């Protein structure tokens, strides 16, 4: 079947060239050809080729990389060959394991191009390889990470201020999902973000997104902020004065929400195991580390980062650039593979 008659392809951003992004992309194409069919890398051909060279095995002389001229041509590339759409003015790959302005600039350009392509209806979804926040800052990028970059692009496309394009981060694996009230801010700022309107907005975004993906209303548990969810006000009154009213309002809007629940037990109650299903579909966490530590502890190799609230599908591996092992070909691509699988499912594309 010709590319013109195939579904929209999936764009994969190259990530920070000094990190493991290019090599886990190459491993994914090498080892999961059928799943990666219809995917392509938006970035720099030479950077992807260097990643492919890093993951060669045994007698392999090379892992083929094919330059394509348009996203739809990804469907014409055979399995185990990596299609790359060369973006204009991309900086060359930075030395492995080094924070650099050039790598931050290249990573940002890749994300911005993919976001604009998704918003324009040219790709079905985007999967973002890890970038480095310090490299982004060196490149003069005003946003600390993927979520904020994508939020800005979506707001620009819609012609609205960023504040009118609220987004949230969900981290998920087979055992647990968590959504964060605040993302990449200091802990002090995160505490200030625990407000009734902010919590209620997060609940609305979570309910809408998971209702689509689960095809039913999600069961949402809301974690408390303080130890033992405040212990009736003994350890803080945020649960009584802020969180509980937001939960009550969400319930009046028809959402299935429980809380606030003590943060030292709510993740265990929500966890799916072979022995029992979790009580909840997702936990709403009050700040970044409260929500991410439980998911990552259960297995960073299988976790997927999903951005909720955007008018596009975006997933990402649940790990960083791993500069300490970059270029050695030993990075685990499991999370990248799972991110592609989740993106395809959310976009309504076949995954087998």
FENBELBEL-V65146 format. One record per backbone hydrogen bond with DSSP energy under -0.5 kcal/mol. NH is the residue of the N-H (numbers start at 1). CO is the residue of the C=O. E is the energy in kcal/mol with one decimal. If there is no record, write none. Layout:
# FENBELBEL-V65146
nh=NH co=CO e=E
nh=NH co=CO e=E
This chain:
# FENBELBEL-V65146
nh=5 co=2 e=-1.5
nh=6 co=3 e=-1.4
nh=10 co=38 e=-2.2
nh=11 co=125 e=-2.3
nh=12 co=40 e=-2.7
nh=13 co=127 e=-2.4
nh=14 co=42 e=-1.1
nh=16 co=130 e=-2.7
nh=19 co=16 e=-1.7
nh=20 co=321 e=-2.0
nh=24 co=20 e=-2.5
nh=25 co=21 e=-2.1
nh=26 co=22 e=-1.9
nh=27 co=23 e=-2.5
nh=28 co=24 e=-2.1
nh=29 co=25 e=-2.2
nh=30 co=26 e=-2.5
nh=31 co=27 e=-2.8
nh=32 co=28 e=-1.9
nh=36 co=32 e=-2.2
nh=37 co=33 e=-0.6
nh=37 co=34 e=-0.8
nh=38 co=74 e=-0.6
nh=39 co=36 e=-2.1
nh=40 co=10 e=-2.2
nh=41 co=83 e=-2.9
nh=42 co=12 e=-2.5
nh=43 co=41 e=-0.8
nh=43 co=85 e=-1.9
nh=48 co=44 e=-2.1
nh=49 co=45 e=-2.5
nh=50 co=46 e=-2.1
nh=51 co=47 e=-1.7
nh=52 co=48 e=-2.5
nh=53 co=49 e=-2.3
nh=54 co=50 e=-1.4
nh=55 co=51 e=-0.7
nh=55 co=52 e=-0.9
nh=56 co=53 e=-1.0
nh=60 co=57 e=-3.1
nh=64 co=62 e=-0.5
nh=66 co=82 e=-2.6
nh=68 co=84 e=-2.4
nh=73 co=70 e=-1.4
nh=74 co=71 e=-2.2
nh=75 co=72 e=-1.5
nh=76 co=73 e=-1.4
nh=77 co=74 e=-1.1
nh=80 co=29 e=-0.5
nh=81 co=78 e=-1.4
nh=82 co=64 e=-2.5
nh=83 co=81 e=-0.7
nh=84 co=66 e=-2.8
nh=85 co=41 e=-3.0
nh=86 co=68 e=-0.6
nh=86 co=84 e=-0.8
nh=87 co=43 e=-2.7
nh=90 co=87 e=-0.7
nh=97 co=18 e=-3.2
nh=98 co=95 e=-1.6
nh=104 co=100 e=-1.8
nh=105 co=101 e=-2.5
nh=106 co=102 e=-2.5
nh=107 co=103 e=-2.4
nh=108 co=104 e=-2.2
nh=109 co=105 e=-2.3
nh=110 co=106 e=-2.1
nh=111 co=107 e=-2.0
nh=112 co=108 e=-2.8
nh=113 co=109 e=-2.4
nh=114 co=110 e=-2.2
nh=115 co=111 e=-2.6
nh=116 co=112 e=-2.3
nh=117 co=113 e=-2.3
nh=118 co=114 e=-2.3
nh=119 co=115 e=-2.6
nh=120 co=116 e=-1.7
nh=121 co=118 e=-1.2
nh=122 co=117 e=-3.1
nh=123 co=117 e=-0.8
nh=124 co=9 e=-3.3
nh=125 co=9 e=-0.7
nh=126 co=313 e=-2.4
nh=127 co=11 e=-2.6
nh=128 co=315 e=-2.5
nh=129 co=13 e=-0.9
nh=129 co=127 e=-0.6
nh=133 co=131 e=-0.5
nh=136 co=132 e=-2.1
nh=137 co=133 e=-2.0
nh=138 co=134 e=-2.3
nh=139 co=135 e=-1.7
nh=140 co=137 e=-1.6
nh=141 co=136 e=-2.3
nh=149 co=145 e=-2.1
nh=150 co=146 e=-3.0
nh=151 co=147 e=-2.2
nh=152 co=148 e=-2.2
nh=153 co=149 e=-2.1
nh=154 co=150 e=-2.6
nh=155 co=151 e=-2.4
nh=156 co=152 e=-2.4
nh=157 co=153 e=-2.4
nh=158 co=154 e=-2.0
nh=159 co=155 e=-1.1
nh=160 co=155 e=-2.3
nh=164 co=161 e=-1.8
nh=165 co=162 e=-2.4
nh=168 co=308 e=-2.2
nh=170 co=306 e=-2.7
nh=171 co=178 e=-2.4
nh=172 co=304 e=-2.5
nh=173 co=176 e=-2.0
nh=178 co=171 e=-2.4
nh=179 co=283 e=-2.5
nh=180 co=169 e=-2.0
nh=181 co=285 e=-2.1
nh=185 co=183 e=-1.5
nh=190 co=186 e=-2.6
nh=191 co=187 e=-2.1
nh=192 co=188 e=-1.4
nh=193 co=189 e=-1.2
nh=194 co=191 e=-1.2
nh=195 co=193 e=-2.1
nh=199 co=195 e=-2.6
nh=200 co=196 e=-2.5
nh=201 co=197 e=-2.4
nh=202 co=198 e=-2.1
nh=203 co=199 e=-2.4
nh=204 co=200 e=-2.3
nh=205 co=201 e=-2.4
nh=206 co=202 e=-2.6
nh=207 co=203 e=-2.8
nh=208 co=204 e=-2.4
nh=209 co=205 e=-2.4
nh=210 co=206 e=-2.6
nh=211 co=207 e=-1.9
nh=212 co=208 e=-1.3
nh=213 co=209 e=-1.8
nh=214 co=210 e=-2.9
nh=215 co=211 e=-1.0
nh=220 co=218 e=-0.7
nh=220 co=256 e=-2.9
nh=221 co=219 e=-0.5
nh=221 co=282 e=-2.6
nh=222 co=258 e=-2.7
nh=223 co=221 e=-0.6
nh=223 co=284 e=-2.7
nh=224 co=261 e=-2.7
nh=229 co=226 e=-1.9
nh=230 co=227 e=-1.5
nh=231 co=228 e=-1.9
nh=234 co=230 e=-0.6
nh=234 co=231 e=-1.3
nh=235 co=230 e=-2.6
nh=236 co=233 e=-0.7
nh=241 co=237 e=-2.9
nh=242 co=238 e=-2.4
nh=243 co=238 e=-2.4
nh=244 co=239 e=-2.6
nh=246 co=242 e=-1.4
nh=247 co=243 e=-2.3
nh=248 co=244 e=-2.6
nh=249 co=245 e=-2.2
nh=250 co=246 e=-2.2
nh=251 co=247 e=-2.2
nh=252 co=248 e=-1.9
nh=253 co=249 e=-1.1
nh=254 co=251 e=-1.6
nh=255 co=250 e=-2.2
nh=256 co=218 e=-0.6
nh=257 co=255 e=-1.1
nh=258 co=220 e=-2.4
nh=260 co=222 e=-0.6
nh=261 co=222 e=-2.7
nh=265 co=262 e=-1.9
nh=266 co=262 e=-2.0
nh=269 co=265 e=-2.0
nh=270 co=266 e=-1.5
nh=271 co=267 e=-1.1
nh=272 co=175 e=-2.8
nh=273 co=276 e=-2.8
nh=279 co=269 e=-3.0
nh=281 co=219 e=-2.1
nh=282 co=219 e=-1.5
nh=283 co=177 e=-1.9
nh=284 co=221 e=-3.7
nh=285 co=179 e=-3.2
nh=285 co=283 e=-0.7
nh=291 co=287 e=-1.6
nh=292 co=288 e=-2.3
nh=293 co=289 e=-1.9
nh=295 co=291 e=-0.9
nh=296 co=292 e=-2.7
nh=297 co=293 e=-2.4
nh=298 co=294 e=-1.4
nh=299 co=295 e=-0.6
nh=299 co=296 e=-0.9
nh=300 co=296 e=-0.7
nh=302 co=299 e=-1.3
nh=303 co=299 e=-0.7
nh=304 co=172 e=-2.8
nh=305 co=316 e=-3.3
nh=306 co=170 e=-3.4
nh=306 co=304 e=-0.5
nh=307 co=314 e=-1.7
nh=308 co=168 e=-3.1
nh=308 co=306 e=-0.6
nh=314 co=312 e=-0.6
nh=315 co=126 e=-1.9
nh=316 co=305 e=-1.5
nh=317 co=128 e=-0.7
nh=318 co=303 e=-1.4
nh=319 co=317 e=-0.9
nh=325 co=322 e=-1.8
nh=326 co=322 e=-0.9
nh=328 co=325 e=-1.7
nh=337 co=333 e=-2.6
nh=338 co=334 e=-2.5
nh=339 co=335 e=-2.2
nh=340 co=336 e=-2.0
nh=341 co=337 e=-2.3
nh=342 co=338 e=-2.7
nh=343 co=339 e=-2.3
nh=344 co=340 e=-2.5
nh=345 co=341 e=-2.1
nh=346 co=342 e=-2.7
nh=347 co=343 e=-1.9
nh=348 co=345 e=-1.2
nh=349 co=344 e=-3.1
